[in-house]
Amino acid sequence: MGELCGETDENILLKLELKRLGSRSKHFKNVLGYMSPEFKTTSRFLWLAEYLEKWEKDDNAELIIIKRIPVLRWSIECIGFAITSTPYKKTQVALVHGISMGGGASLMVPLKFSVVTEKTVFSTPEASIGFHTDCGFSYMLSHLPGHLGEYLALTGARLNGKELVASGLATHFVPSEKMPELEKHLISLNSGDENSVKSAIEEFSMDIQIDGESVLNKQSTIDECFSKDSVEEIIKSFEAEASKEGNGWIGSVLKGLKRSSPTGLKITLRSIREGRNQTLPECLKKEFRLTMNILRTTISGDVYEGIRALTIDKDNAPKWDPPTLDKVNNEKVDLVFEPFKEDLELHIPEKECRWDGKHENSAYATLKVTDGPK
């Protein structure tokens, strides 16, 4: 079994342990010391991808467990991981007990089995800092029921463990106190057989019931507002719904939406909408273009201003450029979606993955698609 663990404190320590199935007495350990600033970015996921590829070719490694998922900083890392993990031949299990935000969730959602707890928190908050929903999430979110994907991408709203299972973004819910026992049980299987792994997880998992106030119970309101053609129309519709009785939950969400980067919001909405009619490889290629153009400040430097205001100076007072939605030139937005020359495009294998984009095919989701958006 291959196991990846990441502890995200001030000095991140990554440990890697490869246990050869069928020979419990042999343990091969390679412990990396504290990572340098350079290793915390691109090198980290090149390293993860390298070992995943090694394990995929290793006949003695049958089961990969990923836990303590880190928050990823740049989508270049995540795209690399998404390319590696989605068509992966070995059985993978994500044990997600804590925060799984942005690109970090790319280590959870696409896997065959993703186990969450009551302490799991998921979010895709990239638009708020002038970035875009990346790492394959323009595909995964766009295929959720109704317009839930637009809502999550634009607002950065959080989902808990039960909501993740209900929406099909995770496969099993296990109470946190049972997670250590589940992990030991998975290791003791000495097998990567999918049916065996599934049965093992289901011994510890429980049926979920989302809370009455869950955003997943607000689907009709979300669909009414987030089906609009533009960000401006979405906000206007959301404002109208906020004044109605029983919609007090909208106020704080709307406030956050209005604070977000106008450019980031427009790019993100278009990306999600396009994702509904694209394959996962097509979405990854598109996201690569967006990432490169945004980091190059092709039309705006908002991503750097967002990082400054929210994570460096922490003054929470970003000065967006342009400052309002009506000042964002749609023709300029077109520029960041333009294909590169063929030799500069992202080249990825077109293989199947667990997330085939058909939410109704999930064996675990409780939300159902009726008449999906076009």
Secondary structure as UniProt FT lines:
FT   STRAND          2..7
FT   STRAND          13..19
FT   TURN            21..22
FT   TURN            24..25
FT   STRAND          27..31
FT   TURN            37..38
FT   HELIX           39..43
FT   HELIX           44..57
FT   TURN            59..60
FT   STRAND          63..67
FT   HELIX           75..85
FT   TURN            86..87
FT   STRAND          91..96
FT   STRAND          99..101
FT   HELIX           102..107
FT   TURN            108..110
FT   STRAND          113..116
FT   TURN            118..119
FT   STRAND          121..123
FT   HELIX           126..129
FT   TURN            135..136
FT   HELIX           137..140
FT   HELIX           141..143
FT   TURN            146..147
FT   HELIX           148..155
FT   STRAND          159..160
FT   HELIX           161..167
FT   STRAND          172..173
FT   HELIX           176..178
FT   HELIX           179..188
FT   HELIX           194..202
FT   TURN            203..204
FT   TURN            212..213
FT   HELIX           215..218
FT   HELIX           219..226
FT   HELIX           231..242
FT   TURN            245..246
FT   TURN            248..249
FT   HELIX           250..259
FT   HELIX           262..275
FT   TURN            276..277
FT   HELIX           280..295
FT   TURN            296..297
FT   HELIX           302..307
FT   HELIX           308..312
FT   HELIX           325..327
FT   HELIX           330..337
FT   HELIX           342..344
FT   HELIX           359..361
//
